Amino acid sequence: MTKKEKWLKPHNVAEELNVTEEKVLSWIISGNLPVVDFDGSGDYRIREKEFHKFIDQQQTKTAMALEQLKMQIEEEAIIFENLYEWMQEEYKMLTTQYQNIDDCLLDVLEQYKEGWERCLTSGERAKAQVYQEAMMEIYNRWEKPKQDYQQWLMNHEKRWQIFMAQLGPMLETNAGLMAPADPYLALNMSQVKSASTMDSFVESKRHQKDLFQALYLWMKRENNTLLDHYKRMERTINRVVDSLQRKAKKSSKSMEFERGQTFQETAAMLYRQWEKVRNDFNRHHLLGQQRWSQCQSKVKMSLANSRSYSSQSDSVGHGAKMVSTFDDDDQEPEST
């Protein structure tokens, strides 16, 4: 005796899956759930075997979607990790460039001091006064931007602690114990301890991606602020040079040729020293695209290794599309 075929109504499917009947009807209309309408009245019937087949299909689609999500999160974590490391290197280089400006002004001040002492010894008081005025010109214009930069540096630790506190739920530890010198400590301590299931593994990778994204954005903000301080020092030096040249012209017009010549010499001293620093920064800036290309290559290599590993170790999602990309025409993030 053959087993009688069992039929279901849309509301039976809705109750079984704990969804609304409207949702079931949307599956029917889209063709995902085969039905039979015996009299054309819309009173649908669903074969039980078709219903179970539909469930199996959805399970397969769900598994593929989860695998694709896992790959996306893994690749985004790789991208943001490398972006963060790249931004760290840019920050270190820009810090060096700023220190070069400081060293430039200190060297020029030392030359002015030597000139002042030499002129006093030889009795050239007019020239000695010019060197003294040139030193005061640098001190007066340099003092405020220098103080602002030093205050910004002193607040670095405080900004970091506020940033770590804002991460909040992302970290399963006391953010106050972490320091900027070891951001990977935060990453390691935020990992989900058990990653034996797909959900916990995806959550762990999501934590990793979110943390590196936050670290990258924080470092980018720090880098942009440092660049603002550097540009401010550039403007300061240009103003000092312009001021010394104006004084040279004013002295020459008033027939104080010795003072005018000495002012011109002090302006030339500063400009020569500043030109070396500026040329070094320009080289750093021109090589920025090369460093960005190296970052891209590193990311692509990491992505390729990750995809190769995934294709060898995973049995689900062989046909899944890789959703995270990092192409050659990607633009360098604005920083330096």
C-alpha positions as CSV (number, residue, x, y, z in Angstrom):
1,M,0.0,0.0,0.0
2,T,1.5,3.3,-1.1
3,K,1.9,6.0,1.5
4,K,-0.6,8.9,1.1
5,E,1.1,12.1,0.0
6,K,0.8,14.9,2.6
7,W,-0.1,18.5,1.6
8,L,0.4,21.7,3.6
9,K,-1.2,25.1,3.5
10,P,0.8,28.3,3.7
11,H,-0.3,28.9,7.3
12,N,1.0,25.4,8.2
13,V,4.4,26.4,6.8
14,A,4.3,29.7,8.6
15,E,3.6,28.0,11.9
16,E,6.3,25.4,11.3
17,L,9.0,28.0,10.6
18,N,7.7,30.6,13.0
19,V,7.3,33.3,10.3
20,T,4.3,35.3,9.0
21,E,2.0,33.9,6.4
22,E,2.9,36.9,4.3
23,K,6.5,35.8,4.3
24,V,5.5,32.4,3.0
25,L,3.4,33.9,0.3
26,S,6.4,36.0,-0.8
27,W,8.4,32.8,-1.2
28,I,5.6,31.3,-3.2
29,I,5.3,34.4,-5.5
30,S,9.1,34.5,-6.1
31,G,9.0,30.8,-7.1
32,N,11.3,29.6,-4.3
33,L,8.5,27.5,-2.8
34,P,6.6,25.4,-5.3
35,V,2.9,25.2,-4.8
36,V,-0.2,23.9,-6.5
37,D,-3.4,26.0,-7.0
38,F,-6.1,23.4,-7.9
39,D,-9.0,25.8,-8.7
40,G,-7.1,29.0,-9.4
41,S,-8.5,30.7,-6.3
42,G,-5.2,31.2,-4.6
43,D,-5.9,28.5,-2.1
44,Y,-2.3,27.1,-2.4
45,R,-1.2,23.6,-1.4
46,I,2.4,22.6,-0.8
47,R,3.7,19.1,-1.1
48,E,5.4,18.1,2.1
49,K,8.4,16.8,0.1
50,E,8.6,20.1,-1.7
51,F,8.6,21.9,1.7
52,H,11.5,19.8,2.9
53,K,13.4,20.3,-0.3
54,F,12.9,24.0,0.1
55,I,14.3,23.8,3.7
56,D,17.4,21.9,2.4
57,Q,17.9,24.5,-0.3
58,Q,17.7,27.4,2.2
59,Q,20.2,25.6,4.5
60,T,22.7,25.3,1.6
61,K,22.2,29.0,0.7
62,T,22.6,30.0,4.4
63,A,25.8,28.0,4.7
64,M,27.2,29.7,1.6
65,A,26.1,33.1,2.8
66,L,27.8,32.5,6.2
67,E,31.0,31.3,4.4
68,Q,30.9,34.4,2.3
69,L,30.4,36.6,5.3
70,K,33.3,34.8,7.1
71,M,35.6,35.5,4.1
72,Q,34.5,39.1,3.9
73,I,35.2,39.7,7.6
74,E,38.5,37.9,7.4
75,E,39.6,40.0,4.4
76,E,38.4,43.3,5.9
77,A,40.4,42.4,9.0
78,I,43.5,41.9,6.8
79,I,43.0,45.1,5.0
80,F,42.5,47.3,8.1
81,E,45.4,45.6,9.9
82,N,47.7,46.5,7.0
83,L,46.3,50.0,6.7
84,Y,46.9,50.5,10.4
85,E,50.5,49.4,10.1
86,W,51.0,51.6,7.0
87,M,49.6,54.6,8.9
88,Q,51.9,53.9,11.8
89,E,54.9,54.0,9.5
90,E,53.6,57.3,8.0
91,Y,53.2,58.7,11.5
92,K,56.8,57.8,12.4
93,M,58.2,59.3,9.2
94,L,56.2,62.5,9.7
95,T,57.4,62.7,13.3
96,T,60.9,62.6,12.0
97,Q,60.2,65.4,9.6
98,Y,58.8,67.6,12.4
99,Q,61.9,66.9,14.5
100,N,64.0,68.0,11.5
101,I,62.3,71.4,11.6
102,D,63.1,71.7,15.3
103,D,66.7,70.8,14.6
104,C,66.8,73.2,11.7
105,L,65.7,76.2,13.9
106,L,68.1,75.1,16.8
107,D,71.0,75.0,14.3
108,V,70.1,78.4,13.0
109,L,69.8,79.9,16.5
110,E,73.2,78.5,17.3
111,Q,74.7,80.1,14.2
112,Y,73.0,83.4,15.1
113,K,74.4,83.1,18.6
114,E,77.9,82.5,17.3
115,G,77.6,85.5,15.0
116,W,76.3,87.6,17.8
117,E,79.3,86.6,20.0
118,R,81.8,87.1,17.2
119,C,80.5,90.6,16.4
120,L,80.6,91.6,20.1
121,T,84.2,90.4,20.3
122,S,85.2,92.4,17.2
123,G,83.3,95.5,18.3
124,E,80.7,95.3,15.5
125,R,77.8,96.2,17.7
126,A,75.3,97.1,14.9
127,K,75.8,93.6,13.4
128,A,75.6,92.0,16.8
129,Q,72.3,93.8,17.4
130,V,70.9,92.3,14.1
131,Y,71.8,88.8,15.1
132,Q,70.1,89.4,18.5
133,E,67.0,90.7,16.7
134,A,67.0,87.7,14.4
135,M,67.2,85.3,17.4
136,M,64.3,87.1,19.0
137,E,62.3,86.9,15.8
138,I,62.6,83.1,15.8
139,Y,61.9,82.8,19.5
140,N,58.8,85.0,19.3
141,R,57.3,83.2,16.3
142,W,58.4,79.7,17.3
143,E,57.2,79.8,20.9
144,K,53.4,79.4,20.4
145,P,53.4,76.6,17.7
146,K,56.1,74.8,19.7
147,Q,54.1,75.0,22.9
148,D,51.0,73.8,21.1
149,Y,52.9,70.8,19.7
150,Q,54.4,69.9,23.0
151,Q,51.0,70.1,24.7
152,W,49.5,67.8,22.0
153,L,52.3,65.3,22.6
154,M,51.8,65.4,26.3
155,N,48.1,64.6,25.8
156,H,48.8,61.6,23.6
157,E,48.5,59.1,26.4
158,K,45.2,60.7,27.6
159,R,43.8,60.6,24.0
160,W,44.8,56.9,23.8
161,Q,43.1,56.0,27.1
162,I,39.9,57.8,26.0
163,F,40.0,56.0,22.7
164,M,40.4,52.6,24.3
165,A,37.6,53.4,26.7
166,Q,35.3,54.3,23.8
167,L,35.9,50.9,22.3
168,G,34.0,49.6,25.3
169,P,32.2,46.3,24.4
170,M,34.7,45.5,21.7
171,L,37.3,44.7,24.4
172,E,36.8,42.1,27.0
173,T,39.3,43.6,29.4
174,N,40.2,46.7,31.3
175,A,41.1,49.2,28.6
176,G,42.9,51.4,31.2
177,L,45.7,48.8,31.4
178,M,46.6,49.1,27.7
179,A,49.2,51.5,26.3
180,P,49.7,52.8,22.7
181,A,53.1,51.0,22.6
182,D,51.3,47.7,22.5
183,P,48.0,47.9,20.6
184,Y,48.2,44.2,19.6
185,L,47.7,43.5,23.3
186,A,44.2,44.9,22.9
187,L,43.6,42.8,19.9
188,N,44.8,39.6,21.5
189,M,42.8,40.1,24.7
190,S,39.6,40.9,22.7
191,Q,39.6,37.5,20.9
192,V,36.7,35.2,21.7
193,K,38.2,32.4,23.6
194,S,36.2,29.6,21.9
195,A,36.1,29.6,18.1
196,S,34.9,26.0,17.6
197,T,31.6,27.1,15.9
198,M,31.0,29.2,12.9
199,D,29.2,31.8,14.9
200,S,32.0,32.3,17.4
201,F,34.6,32.2,14.7
202,V,32.8,34.9,12.7
203,E,32.3,37.0,15.9
204,S,36.0,36.7,16.7
205,K,37.0,37.9,13.2
206,R,34.5,40.7,13.4
207,H,36.0,41.8,16.7
208,Q,39.4,41.8,15.0
209,K,38.2,43.7,11.9
210,D,36.4,46.3,14.0
211,L,39.4,46.8,16.3
212,F,41.8,47.3,13.5
213,Q,39.4,49.6,11.7
214,A,39.2,51.7,14.9
215,L,42.9,51.7,15.4
216,Y,43.5,52.8,11.8
217,L,41.0,55.6,12.0
218,W,42.5,56.7,15.3
219,M,46.0,56.7,13.9
220,K,44.8,58.5,10.8
221,R,43.4,61.3,13.0
222,E,46.7,61.5,14.9
223,N,48.6,61.6,11.6
224,N,46.5,64.4,10.2
225,T,46.9,66.5,13.4
226,L,50.7,66.0,13.3
227,L,50.7,67.1,9.7
228,D,48.8,70.3,10.7
229,H,51.5,71.0,13.3
230,Y,54.2,70.5,10.6
231,K,52.4,72.8,8.2
232,R,52.1,75.4,10.9
233,M,55.9,75.3,11.5
234,E,56.4,75.7,7.8
235,R,54.4,78.9,7.8
236,T,56.3,80.1,10.9
237,I,59.7,79.7,9.2
238,N,58.4,81.4,6.0
239,R,57.2,84.3,8.1
240,V,60.5,84.6,9.9
241,V,62.4,84.7,6.5
242,D,59.9,87.3,5.2
243,S,60.3,89.4,8.3
244,L,64.1,89.4,8.1
245,Q,64.1,90.3,4.5
246,R,61.7,93.2,5.1
247,K,64.0,94.5,7.8
248,A,66.9,94.2,5.4
249,K,65.1,96.3,2.9
250,K,64.0,98.8,5.5
251,S,67.5,99.2,6.8
252,S,68.9,99.6,3.3
253,K,66.4,102.3,2.5
254,S,67.4,104.2,5.6
255,M,71.0,104.0,4.5
256,E,71.9,101.5,7.3
257,F,73.7,99.2,4.8
258,E,75.6,97.2,7.3
259,R,72.4,96.3,9.2
260,G,70.6,95.6,5.9
261,Q,73.3,93.3,4.7
262,T,73.4,91.5,8.1
263,F,69.7,91.0,8.1
264,Q,69.9,89.6,4.6
265,E,72.7,87.2,5.7
266,T,70.5,86.0,8.6
267,A,67.6,85.4,6.3
268,A,69.9,83.5,3.9
269,M,71.2,81.3,6.8
270,L,67.7,80.3,7.8
271,Y,66.6,79.8,4.2
272,R,69.5,77.5,3.4
273,Q,68.9,75.3,6.5
274,W,65.2,75.3,5.9
275,E,65.7,74.3,2.2
276,K,67.4,71.1,3.2
277,V,64.6,70.1,5.5
278,R,61.9,71.1,3.0
279,N,63.7,69.1,0.2
280,D,63.8,66.1,2.5
281,F,60.0,66.4,3.3
282,N,59.3,66.8,-0.5
283,R,61.2,63.5,-1.1
284,H,59.2,61.9,1.6
285,H,56.0,63.2,0.1
286,L,56.9,62.1,-3.5
287,L,57.7,58.6,-2.2
288,G,54.3,58.4,-0.5
289,Q,52.7,56.8,-3.6
290,Q,55.5,54.2,-3.6
291,R,54.9,53.4,0.0
292,W,51.2,53.1,-0.7
293,S,51.9,50.7,-3.6
294,Q,54.0,48.6,-1.3
295,C,51.1,48.6,1.3
296,Q,48.7,47.4,-1.5
297,S,51.1,44.7,-2.6
298,K,51.4,43.5,1.0
299,V,47.6,43.4,1.4
300,K,47.1,41.5,-1.9
301,M,49.7,38.9,-0.8
302,S,48.0,38.5,2.6
303,L,44.6,38.2,0.9
304,A,45.9,35.7,-1.6
305,N,47.4,33.5,1.2
306,S,44.1,33.8,3.1
307,R,42.0,32.7,0.1
308,S,44.4,29.9,-0.7
309,Y,44.1,28.6,2.9
310,S,40.3,28.9,2.8
311,S,40.0,27.0,-0.5
312,Q,42.1,24.2,0.9
313,S,40.5,23.9,4.4
314,D,36.8,24.6,3.7
315,S,34.4,22.3,1.9
316,V,31.6,24.8,1.8
317,G,31.5,27.8,-0.5
318,H,33.9,26.8,-3.2
319,G,31.8,28.8,-5.6
320,A,31.4,31.7,-3.3
321,K,32.5,35.1,-4.6
322,M,35.2,36.9,-2.8
323,V,33.6,40.2,-1.7
324,S,36.6,42.1,-0.3
325,T,38.9,43.6,-2.9
326,F,42.0,45.8,-2.9
327,D,42.7,46.8,-6.5
328,D,45.5,48.7,-8.1
329,D,43.3,51.7,-8.8
330,D,42.4,52.1,-5.1
331,Q,43.3,55.6,-4.0
332,E,45.7,56.3,-1.2
333,P,43.9,57.5,1.9
334,E,44.5,61.2,2.6
335,S,47.2,61.6,5.2
336,T,50.5,63.1,4.3
